[in-house]
Amino acid sequence: MVDGFTESLATDYRRTLQKDVVPFWLRHALDPSGALNNCLDDAGKVLSHDRFVWSQGRALWTFSALCETFGPRPEWLAVAQGLAGWLLRHGRDGEGRWVYRTDADGRVLQGAESIYVDGFALDGLSAYYRVTLNPEAAQAIRDTVSIVRDRLAQPGSYGIAPYQMPAGWKAFGVRMIFARVLDQAARALSRPDWHAAAVGQADELLADFADTGSGLYREFALLDGGFDDEAPAGRVCVPGHVIEAMWFLMDLFAGDPERCDRIPSCCNLIRRHLEAGWDEEFGGLRLALDVCGREPVGWQQADGKPWWAQVEALVATAYAWEHTGETWCREWHERVRDYAFAHYPVATGEWRQWLDREGRPAPSAALPVKDPFHLPRGLMAAAAALDRVATRLGDRS
């Protein structure tokens, strides 16, 4: 016996994914090289053939996850195989670090300027390996984890393009990403030591970025865990990042008997950042806040409404609903869903990515890319969590 409302939501998310979102990418983005064209407009027009490598890693994750979730359909598996081949041929420099951007032929235009690229490549390869057991992917995972762990242990040895991180600071986003992707790699290759490394990233995130005065998490902290209130970027909270990170950590802790008691705190942090980030006048989650109550001048388009923040809130509220059963989770899920589905979908099947505060289309504040990641991942993850909610509610009736 299942709950009809949550079952219907899950079905709707899967329908949106398979009938609208995935066909957009199959129609408009495939390239004979195996890479995905990642600079597209909402109509699917290719604007540039430059390859942002983090987009290629993200796309590999998505098409591999589709195969893992729904079965290895030939058209999805072919895309994943093409992406994996392209990444393994063109994605790394001579030191094994993942590069930032290439041209259409795989020639490097920007090198290893962002450790985020390593994270998304690792995520994609881990998902691909789970589907294919490809030995080249396994070796690339091992090599990447080794290099990443060395770099993470050496502050200043990596950049976070397209963002800037001043010397002596560290980024919430780096801990968030590597708490996730190291654990995913650990699951793919059965490496408990990598899981322990992921937990280490999570521990640092929870301990060093919390602003106790506001109850919010800052995007940047000093290397010793303190803060710099004199620098505008040092006061920034990105609510969508925190909300996304909390469902990552819930996944990480759920299978860890020593740490599963942290999940209620993650749920509380989801609620706190929804309440802080939501625009009560126009709706939607804002991109950034200033934890000291000043104007958030340390982040571009702070009042903008990026699609990814709304999508990650759908996943996080579904996870919180699964773990707590509390009514606020359902209420917030519906509020975010109503705003997102009213503002972001476009006729071609994908979603526009950025809105201004009042909900009008706006240019991206980050990379000039569109890639199949936050939206398809969010639809898959939210649907799966809502399936679990439905079963739990049915079991209780």
N, C-alpha and C positions, 0 to 999 in steps of 0.2 A: 504494500500500500504506500502511495506517495502523495505529497502535497501538490495540488494542481497548480497553484500560482507559481511556485518555484520551478516546477517541471515545465510550465509554459515559457517562463523566462529563459531557461536553459535551451529549450527547443528553438526559441526565437534567435538566440545568440548563434547557435550552430547554423541556422538557416542563413543569417546575415553573412556569416563567414563563408559558407560554401556556395551560396547563390550570388553574392554581391562582391565580397572583398577578394577572394582568391581568383575568380575569373578576371577581375581588373588586371591583376599582375600577369596572368597567363596571356591575356590579349595584348598588353601594351609594353611589357618590360623585358621580355626574353631577348637575349642577344646570342648570336651564333658562337661567341667566344666561351659561353657557359656562364659568364657574369650576368647580373641583372642590371638593366639600365635604371639607375637610382636617382636621376635628376629629371623628374616628370612634373607636369602640371596636373591639375585635378581632372582634366579631360584625357590624360594619358599621353599627351604630346611629350616626346623626348626633348629636353632643353639642352642637355649636354651629355657627351659620352664619357666624361670623366668618371672614374670609379672611386667612390669613397669606400674604403675597405671595410669600415665598420658596418656599412649597409650590406655589403656582401656577406659578412659573418652573420648579421641579423637575418638576412634572407635564407641563409643555409639553415639556421635554427628553425625558421618557420616551416619551410617545406619538409624538413626532416620531422618536425613535430607533427605536421599533418599526417605523414605516413605512420608515425608511431600511434597517433590518436585514432585515426579512422581506417588504417590499413594502407599498405604501400601501393597506392594507385600509380600506374605507369607514368602518367604525366607529371605527378608530383615528385616521384622518385627521380625522373630524368632531370628535373630542375635542380634537385638537391645534388645529384651526381655532377652536373655541370658546374655548380657553384663550388663544390668541394675541390674539383679539379682546378678551377681557376684560382682559388685561394692558395692551394698548395703550389701552384706554378709561380704566382705573381705576388702573393700577399706579404712576404717576409724579406727583410734585408739580410745582408751577409752575416749579421750577428743573431739571426733568428727572431728579431723583433718585428712585430706587424707594422706595416707602413700605413700612412694616413690616406694617401690619394695617389692614384695612377691615371694615366691616360687610357684611351680605348684599347691600346695594344699592350697594356700592362707595364709600361715604363713609368718609373716612380716620379711623381711630381712633388710630393711632400713625403718625407720619410717618417721615422718613428717618433712622431710628435705628440702622440696621445696613447697612454696606457689603456684607455677605454677600448681602443681598437683590439688590443690583445684580449681583453675580456670578452668582446663580442665574437671574435674569431674562436676563442676557446668554447664559448657557449654553443656556437653553431657546430663545431667539430664534435663536441660531446653528444649532441642530439643526433648528428649524422652517424657517429659510431654506434650508438644504441640501435639504430635501424639496420646498418649494413655490416657491422663488425669489420670495417675496412682497416687493414693494418697500417696504411699510410696515415690515416686519420689518427689512429691510436698513437703513433710515434710523434705526430705533430702536437697532440695533446700533452704528451709527456714532456716534450721539449719546451712547449709554451709555459706549462706550469713551472718548470724549473727556472726559466728565465724570469717569469713574473714574480715568483717568490723572492728571487734575489733582488729585483728592482724595488719591490715593495719594502724590503728591509733597508733600502738606501734612500732616504728622503732627498729629493732634488735630482734623482737619477731619471726622472720621467716627467713628461708634460701631460696636460689634460685637455689639449685642443679639442673643440674650438673655444675652450674657456682658458682663462689665465689664472695661475696660482702663484702668488708672490712667494719668494724665498722665505722659508721658516713657517709656512702654512701647510696644512693637509686638508684634503677634500672629503666630505661626507660621501660624495658619489663614488669615489674609488673604493671605500670600504663596503658600500652597498653592493656595487657590482661584483667585487671579488668574494664577498660572503656568499653570493649566489653562484657564480660560475665555478669557483673552486669546488663547491659542494656538488654541482652537476657533473664536473669532471670526475670527482671521487666516486659518484654513483656509476658513471659509465665504465670506469676501469677498476672498480672495487679497491679504492685506495683510502683506507681510514685516515692515513696521515694527511691527505688533502682535505678531508672533512674537518680534521682538527685545525688546519690552517684557515678554513672558511669560518669556523667558530671564532678563531682569533680575530678575524676581521670584524665579525659581528660584535664581539665583546668591546673592541676599540670604538666602534660606531656608537654603541649604547652608552659607553662611559664618557667619551671625550667630546661629543658634539651637543650634549644636552644643555640648554640654557635653563637653569633651574628657576630663574625669576619668571619667565614667561611660560614655561612648560613646553616650549618649542625646541626643535633641533636646528642648529645652525648649519649652513652649507660649508663653512670653513672654520677650522680651529687652528690654533698654534700647535706646533709639534709636541709641546708638553701638555696639551689638552686645555690650555687657557684660551682666551678670546681677545680680539683686538677691536674694541668698540670705536676707535678713532677712524678706522677704515670702513667706508660704507659697505664694501663687500664682506667685511668681517661680521656684519650685523644681519646678514641675509639668511632667511629661512625660505626654502623652496618646499611648500607643503606637499606637492605631488611627489617629490623625491622621497620624503619621509613616509608617505602613505604607501608608495611602491616598495620601499625598503622593508616596511613592516610585514607585508605579505611574503616577501622573500624570507624574512627571518622566521615567520611562522612555519613555512615549509622546512626550513633548516632545523628548527627545534622540534617539530612534530615527531620526527623519527629518532629523537635523542632523549632517552629517558632521564638523563641528568639535567636537561634544559627545557623540557616541555612545560615546566611551570612558569616560564617566561612569556608564554603565549598571551595570557590575559593582559599583561603590560603592553604588549604589541597592539592588542585591540584597543586599549585605552588611548594609545598614541595615535592610532588611526582616527579615532573620534576627535581628539584634541586638534589635529591638523585639518580635519574637515571643517570644524567649527571656526578655526582661525582663518582658513583660506577661502571660504565660501563668500561670494559676493552677494549679499542679501538684496541689493538693489537690482542687479541685472542677471544674477544667477551665474553659475559656473565657478570652478576653482581658479583663482588667480595664480599666476606663475610664482610670484615672490612677495615676501613680507619683510619688514624690518623688525627684529625682535625687540628693539628698544623703543618702538612706537613712532619712529621718524619716517620720513618719506623713503621708500626703498629705492634709493638712487644707485645702489651697487649692483643692479641687475637690469639687463635690457628688457624692455616691455614687461615690467613687473606686473602691471595690471592686465596683461594679455591673458587669454584663455587657451592654452595649448591642448590639443586633442589628447595627448598622451596622459596628462594629469587626470582628465575625466575617466579615461579608460582604466588607468591603474586604480582609481577610486572604486570603479565597479568591481574589480577583482578583490580589492582589500575589504570592501564591505561584505562581499559574499563570503570571504574567508572568516571574517569576524562573526558573521551570522552563523556560519557552520560551527565555530568553536564556542560561542557564547549563547546563541539562541536569543539574544536580547533584541528588543523591538527597535532600538535605535539603528541597528544594522540594516534592517529591512527599510526603515524610513529613509535613511541616507542613500541606500542603494537606489530606491525609486526616484529620489530627488535628483541624483546625479544622472540616472538613466534618462529621465524626462528631458533634462537639459541637453544631454549629449545627443540623443536621437532626434531632437528638434533642431539642432544647430550644425552638426558636422557632416552627415551623409550628403553625398553629391550623386548626381544622376548616373555617373559612370560606375558606381558601386563602391568606391572607396570613400574616405572621409577627408574633408579639408582639414588642414593641420593647425592653423592658427586663427584665432579671432581676437579682435580688440576687446576692450572691456565691455562694450555694449553689444557684442556678439556679431560684429561685422568681420568679413574675411580680412586677414592681415598677413603681411609677410612673416616668414620664420625669423625668430631671434637667434637661431643656432645655425645648423648646416643648411645649405640650399638643396636639400634632398627630400624625397619621399621614399620610404622603404617599408616593406611588409613586415612589421615587427610588433609595435605596441598594440595595434588594433587586432590583428589575428591572434597574437598571444593572449591578449586580454579576453577576447571572446572565447577562446578555448579554455582558459583558466577559470573564468567566471562560470561558464556552463558546467564545468566539472564540479566546482564547489557547490553550485546550486543543486546539482544532482544529489550531492551528499546531504545537503540541507533537506531536500525533499524526502529522501529516504529516512533521515532522522525524524522529521516531523511525522511521517507516516508510521514509523515504529512506535512513536509515543501515543498515537491516537487509539 
